[in-house]
Amino acid sequence: MIVEKFSQNVINSGVFRLYIATGFFATLIFFVVNADLYTPLEMIFGIIGVTIILKGVSNMMLSLIILLFNLDNKRAELDFKYNEEKINAMMAELGVQDAQTVGNQAN
């Protein structure tokens, strides 16, 4: 669960989309500047190929970021919150039981 949230936050940050878009436009500019060396079909395949390769590299970078990033602190924080909620629920249940006991003794 922690890894999923972390990876979703990294993906939503837009860094990888910016990386792919920058590579796409850089390749496009490269082919426009060197238009006399390439045919239009080569340009299209080159731009598509580089974009696909950049998407693959960005996926590998995401995998490495997730693999190498230490999420122990976040896991400990979520465990603490979970335990705190459980303790609060138990305390509320104990308060209800005490109130029922007092109510039964009064009758």
C-alpha positions, 0 to 999 in steps of 0.5 A: 500500500505504501509503495502504491501511494508513493509511486502514484505520487511520483507519477502524478508529479509529472516529472516523467511526462516532462522528461518524455515531452522534452525528449520528443521535442528535442528529437523533433527539433533535431530532425527539423534542423537536419531535414536535408539528411533525412526523408519524412518517413525516417523522421516520423519513425525516428521521432516515434522510436525515440519517444517509445525508448524514452517512455521505456527509460522513464519506466525503468527510472520509476522502478529504480526510484521505487526500489532504491527509495527507503519507505521505512519511515512512512511505513512506521508512521502508517503503523502508528496511525493504525495502532492509534485508531485501534486504541481509540476504538477500543477506548470508546468501546470500553467507555460504552461498556462502562456506561452500560455497566453503570446503567445496569447497576442503577436499575 
